[in-house]
Structures are given as C-alpha cells and as structure tokens.
Amino acid sequence: MNNLRTNQLTKITGKASPIKEPLIAPFSKRKCVFYRIKIEQKKHNGNTPTWVTVAKEEKIEPFFLNKNGEFVMVQPSQDLKNFKAHLVVDKKHSTNTFNGASPEFQKLLDRYNIKSKAFLGFNKSLRYSEAIVAVGEEITVAGIGKWKDMQEPVEGYAYSKIAALESAEKQKLLITDLPKEKLNTRR
C-alpha cells in the first residue's frame, strides 16, 4: 500500500470485504460488514406529532478495504466505539393508519418486539431506516496507518505483514460511503 503513512492519519478508498462471515442486514437481507438501523413511531403530544425511536441497532465487524488488489485491514470495535460512521440510508420503509406492515416488515418488528397495531386495531405510524456498508461497496476510511504482522493467513493474501487503519486515543476511525462530491462539502 503505497499511500499508507505509518503512524499518521491516512485516508483510503476501496471496496469493503469481510474478514470472516459477513453480517446480514436485518431488513434488506444484504451481506455487509456494517449496518445501522432505526425504527421510530409517531407519537402525538397535544397537536404536535413527534417521532420517537423505539429500536435501534448498530453492528460492525473488522473488514478489509481492497484497493486495486491491495488489502488494508480496518478493525472497528463495537465495544470500544472507536469509530464514527457517516452512511447513506440504503433502505426506508414506513407504515401508517391506512398502510399496514408488509409480512417482511412485520417479521422485523417482531424481532424487536414492536407491535404494528394500536389499541383499537389501527396501524401504528412507524418508519424504518437502514444504512449499511455492503460487501463490495466502495467506501472511504480514515485512520492511523500501521503495518501489522499477520497472525493467521488470509485467503488470497501471500504476505506476512498487512497495512492497517486503526484508531488512536484522540483519533477515531472515520468510515463513510458518502459519494466523493458530498464528502468534499462536509468539511
């Protein structure tokens, strides 16, 4: 990896590839290395409707960035929350009084113990958003560049060291799938 700056903040764009078994996004069922979902319900407080989050989940696993056949290991940690992610919402779904939950959406609601019907049998107003980093999706990651010794061999990778992007005490990993045009305007 030619542009890896050891012990310095480095930004690399490449395609996400799982190290182990990929995650499966809850609603779209797409293979991914990261997903973030949120389910909200419309509540009425007097005349003012507000959206209240009734469920949210975020799952991430270590992954590779593949840039022109060269691999960079990215090791975000769910427990340490050593990353920040800015992702495009890939999937949305909603229900309201006149539009009930589809069988697929009902399965998802059941998974989170959320009822789709209100007290008198009317459909609840719910909305769902899902943002993922799909396997093979081009993303940009920024982190502190390191060269790591390989503990276990990786299929298709014949070297004993691998480039890695890590977090530091004052620098979280930054992960985004925003298009480059939007990325440049978010400074």
C-alpha positions, 0 to 999 in steps of 0.5 A: 500500500503505497499511500499508507503513512505509518503512524499518521492519519491516512485516508483510503478508498476501496471496496469493503470485504469481510474478514470472516462471515459477513453480517446480514442486514436485518431488513434488506437481507444484504451481506455487509460488514456494517449496518445501522438501523432505526425504527421510530413511531409517531407519537402525538403530544397535544397537536404536535406529532413527534417521532420517537425511536423505539429500536435501534441497532448498530453492528460492525465487524473488522473488514478489509478495504481492497484497493486495486488488489491491495488489502488494508485491514480496518478493525472497528470495535463495537465495544470500544466505539472507536469509530464514527460512521457517516452512511447513506440510508440504503433502505426506508420503509414506513407504515401508517393508519391506512398502510399496514406492515408488509409480512417482511416488515412485520417479521422485523418488528417482531424481532424487536418486539414492536407491535404494528397495531394500536389499541383499537386495531389501527396501524401504528405510524412507524418508519424504518431506516437502514444504512449499511456498508455492503460487501463490495461497496466502495467506501472511504476510511480514515485512520492511523496507518500501521503495518501489522504482522499477520497472525493467521493467513488470509485467503488470497493474501501471500504476505506476512505483514498487512497495512492497517487503519486503526484508531488512536486515543484522540483519533477515531476511525472515520468510515463513510460511503458518502459519494466523493462530491458530498464528502468534499462539502462536509468539511 
